[in-house]
Amino acid sequence: MNTWISDYLQTLKLKQETPSRKYLKKIIRAHVRTFPFENVSKLLMHQQYKGSAPIPSIEKFLEDHWKYHTGGTCFALNSCLFDLLKSLGFKGHLIRPGEEHMAIILHDPETNGRLLYVDVGTTAPLFDPIPFHGRKHSIPPFAGEKLLFLPGEEFGEYTYIRVRGDQITDKKWTFSVFDQMKLEDFEPWVTLTFKKEALFMNVLRCQLWQPEKRRGLSLVNRKFTIRNGNGGVLTKILPNRNTLQQVLMDEFKMPKLPVTEALDILSDKGVDIFSENP
């Protein structure tokens, strides 16, 4: 076994197993509770590279997590997981389901001809591989959110809809499971996420799912939210840097996350998250 595979599995607290849906579910759940969806690392990469930065290698992805408790956004999270899955014997490809996003399509190791959708680079509660079989697929509600995959007119075409309460919370994504992409194909969209006006260049974002505890932690600027699996929501508005760092330490268990540096970068860009409405 390659060293990085062993390191990756140890970080996830998993052992190597034969590819199966059960093992894939273990990997997905371990990934979303271990690696946060965050843009702190993205802000620091933007500063380091003076603009657009490459998708990190697996070695750097793991090293940064060990040092700084980082994870990343969809490109880092899903590309590294995809490489791990391939090395463990899973077969599949990358897709771009919507705008600047990356997800994974795998061949079901137990059912010939069935495809599975995997996405650990989202703030949506996707803890299991989603089977595509030409019919509507609804993900059981979690923390007040519901996800739908609706089949389109073309074979292999689906529309992804995310709903909270009765409101659609994100743009609808329509994609084909057969639109295979290589990692280098994503470069134009990666570059867009580092533009001056891009969302993750003007906000502080950190999210971590805890499937076993049936809750999710979310930080959007100074708004900290805990969502429980039964739909309960607790929201706190954090008044200053100290309270924000305390939340990252006490709730997220991520004391090493370089949030002070990220806040300084945002401040230099004219973004003061503590002076704006949450």
C-alpha positions in Angstrom: 0.0 0.0 0.0 1.3 3.5 -0.9 2.3 5.6 2.0 -0.3 8.3 1.2 -3.1 5.7 1.1 -2.1 4.4 4.5 -1.9 8.0 5.8 -5.3 8.9 4.3 -7.0 5.9 5.9 -5.4 6.5 9.2 -6.6 10.1 9.2 -10.1 8.8 8.5 -9.6 6.1 11.2 -10.4 3.4 8.7 -8.8 0.2 7.5 -8.6 -1.0 3.9 -11.5 -3.2 2.7 -12.8 -4.7 -0.5 -14.8 -2.2 -2.5 -18.5 -2.3 -1.5 -21.4 0.1 -0.9 -21.0 -0.5 2.9 -17.3 0.4 2.8 -18.1 3.4 0.5 -20.6 4.7 3.1 -18.0 4.3 5.8 -15.5 6.4 3.8 -18.0 9.1 3.0 -19.1 9.5 6.6 -15.6 9.5 7.9 -14.6 12.1 5.3 -17.3 14.6 6.2 -16.7 14.4 9.9 -12.9 14.6 9.5 -12.3 17.2 6.8 -14.2 20.5 7.1 -15.7 22.3 4.1 -13.9 25.6 4.6 -12.4 28.5 2.6 -9.8 29.6 5.1 -7.2 27.5 3.3 -8.5 29.0 0.0 -7.9 32.5 1.2 -4.4 31.7 2.3 -3.6 30.0 -1.1 -4.9 33.1 -2.9 -2.5 35.2 -0.9 0.4 32.8 -1.4 -0.1 32.4 -5.2 -1.1 36.1 -5.7 -4.2 34.8 -7.4 -5.5 31.5 -8.6 -3.9 28.4 -7.0 -3.8 24.8 -8.1 -5.9 22.0 -6.6 -3.6 20.6 -3.8 -2.0 17.3 -4.1 -3.1 14.5 -1.7 0.2 14.8 0.1 -0.3 18.6 0.7 -4.0 18.1 1.4 -3.2 15.7 4.2 -0.2 17.6 5.5 -2.2 20.8 5.8 -5.0 19.0 7.6 -2.5 17.6 10.2 -0.9 21.0 10.7 -3.9 23.3 10.5 -7.1 21.2 10.6 -8.0 22.4 7.1 -10.1 20.6 4.5 -11.1 22.7 1.6 -13.9 23.4 -0.9 -15.3 21.0 -3.4 -12.2 20.8 -5.7 -9.8 19.8 -2.9 -12.2 17.5 -1.0 -13.7 15.6 -4.0 -10.5 15.3 -6.1 -8.5 13.9 -3.2 -11.3 11.5 -2.2 -11.6 10.4 -5.8 -7.9 9.5 -6.0 -8.3 7.5 -2.7 -11.3 5.6 -4.0 -9.5 4.7 -7.2 -6.5 3.5 -5.3 -8.8 1.3 -3.1 -10.3 -0.3 -6.2 -13.4 1.7 -6.9 -14.1 2.7 -10.6 -15.6 5.9 -11.8 -15.0 9.5 -13.0 -15.4 13.1 -12.0 -18.3 15.3 -13.2 -19.2 19.0 -13.0 -22.8 19.0 -11.8 -23.2 22.8 -11.7 -21.1 25.9 -12.3 -17.9 25.8 -10.2 -18.5 22.4 -8.6 -17.0 19.0 -8.7 -18.6 15.6 -7.8 -17.8 11.9 -8.2 -19.6 9.2 -10.2 -18.7 5.6 -9.2 -19.7 2.3 -10.7 -21.6 0.3 -8.0 -19.2 -2.5 -7.0 -22.2 -4.7 -6.2 -24.7 -4.0 -9.0 -23.5 -4.1 -12.6 -24.6 -1.1 -14.6 -25.7 1.1 -11.6 -24.0 4.4 -11.0 -23.5 6.1 -7.6 -23.2 9.8 -6.9 -20.7 10.9 -4.3 -20.0 14.4 -3.0 -18.1 15.3 0.1 -17.4 18.8 -1.1 -20.8 20.3 -0.3 -22.5 21.9 2.6 -25.5 19.7 1.9 -26.1 16.6 4.1 -24.9 13.9 1.7 -23.6 11.0 3.8 -24.3 8.1 1.6 -23.6 7.2 -2.1 -26.7 8.1 -4.2 -27.8 5.4 -6.6 -29.0 6.5 -10.1 -31.5 4.1 -11.6 -33.6 6.4 -13.8 -36.2 7.3 -11.1 -36.6 10.2 -8.7 -34.4 9.8 -5.7 -35.1 11.7 -2.4 -32.6 11.9 0.4 -34.2 11.5 3.8 -34.4 14.9 5.5 -31.5 15.8 7.8 -31.3 18.9 10.0 -34.3 20.4 8.2 -32.8 19.9 4.7 -34.0 17.6 1.9 -32.2 16.7 -1.3 -33.9 15.6 -4.5 -32.4 14.1 -7.7 -35.0 14.3 -10.5 -34.4 12.3 -13.8 -34.5 14.4 -17.0 -35.6 13.7 -20.5 -32.2 12.4 -21.6 -31.0 9.1 -20.3 -28.5 9.8 -17.5 -29.7 13.4 -17.0 -30.6 14.5 -13.5 -31.5 17.8 -11.7 -30.3 18.3 -8.2 -32.5 20.3 -5.9 -31.7 21.3 -2.3 -34.7 22.3 -0.1 -34.9 23.7 3.4 -38.4 23.9 4.7 -40.4 24.8 1.6 -37.6 26.9 0.1 -35.1 25.9 -2.6 -31.8 27.0 -1.0 -29.4 26.7 -4.0 -29.6 27.0 -7.7 -30.9 23.9 -9.4 -28.1 21.9 -11.1 -28.9 19.8 -14.2 -26.2 17.4 -15.3 -25.5 14.1 -17.0 -23.8 11.3 -15.1 -21.9 10.5 -18.4 -20.2 13.8 -18.8 -16.8 12.6 -17.7 -14.1 15.2 -16.8 -10.5 15.0 -15.9 -8.9 17.0 -13.1 -7.2 19.4 -15.6 -10.6 20.1 -17.2 -11.7 21.9 -14.0 -8.9 24.5 -14.2 -11.1 27.3 -15.8 -13.7 26.9 -13.0 -11.0 26.7 -10.3 -9.6 30.0 -11.6 -13.1 31.6 -11.4 -13.3 30.8 -7.6 -10.2 32.9 -7.0 -11.5 36.0 -8.8 -11.7 39.2 -6.7 -15.5 39.1 -6.8 -15.8 35.3 -6.2 -17.9 34.2 -3.2 -15.1 32.4 -1.3 -12.8 35.5 -1.6 -15.3 37.6 0.3 -16.6 35.5 3.1 -15.5 33.3 6.0 -17.0 29.8 5.7 -16.5 26.6 7.7 -18.8 23.6 8.0 -18.5 20.2 9.6 -21.0 17.3 9.6 -21.2 14.9 12.5 -23.5 12.1 11.1 -23.1 9.9 14.2 -24.3 12.8 16.4 -26.9 13.7 13.8 -25.9 17.3 13.7 -24.0 19.8 11.6 -21.9 22.8 12.5 -21.9 25.9 10.2 -20.0 29.1 10.3 -20.9 31.8 7.8 -18.9 35.0 8.7 -20.0 35.6 12.3 -23.1 33.5 12.2 -22.6 30.2 13.9 -25.4 27.6 13.5 -25.9 24.1 15.0 -28.4 22.0 13.1 -29.7 18.8 14.6 -30.9 15.8 12.7 -34.5 16.4 13.8 -34.6 19.8 12.3 -33.7 21.8 15.4 -31.6 24.9 14.8 -29.5 26.9 17.3 -27.9 30.2 16.0 -25.4 32.5 17.6 -24.1 35.8 16.4 -20.4 36.0 17.3 -19.3 39.5 18.3 -15.6 39.3 17.8 -12.5 37.3 16.8 -12.0 35.8 20.2 -15.5 34.3 20.4 -15.1 33.0 16.8 -11.8 31.3 17.6 -13.4 29.8 20.8 -16.2 28.3 18.7 -13.7 26.8 16.3 -11.8 25.3 19.3 -14.8 24.2 21.4 -17.4 23.2 18.9 -15.5 22.3 15.7 -12.4 21.0 17.6 -10.2 22.8 15.1 -7.9 25.0 17.2 -5.2 25.1 14.6 -7.3 26.5 11.8 -5.5 29.8 10.8 -8.7 31.9 11.0 -6.8 35.0 12.2 -4.8 35.1 9.0 -7.9 34.6 6.9 -9.7 37.4 8.7 -6.7 39.7 8.1 -6.8 38.8 4.4 -10.6 39.6 4.3 -9.9 42.8 6.1 -7.3 43.9 3.6 -9.9 43.3 0.9 -12.3 45.6 2.8 -14.4 42.8 4.3 -15.0 43.1 8.0 -17.4 40.3 9.0 -18.0 41.8 12.5 -19.3 45.1 11.2 -21.7 43.6 8.7 -25.2 42.2 9.3 -25.1 38.5 9.8 
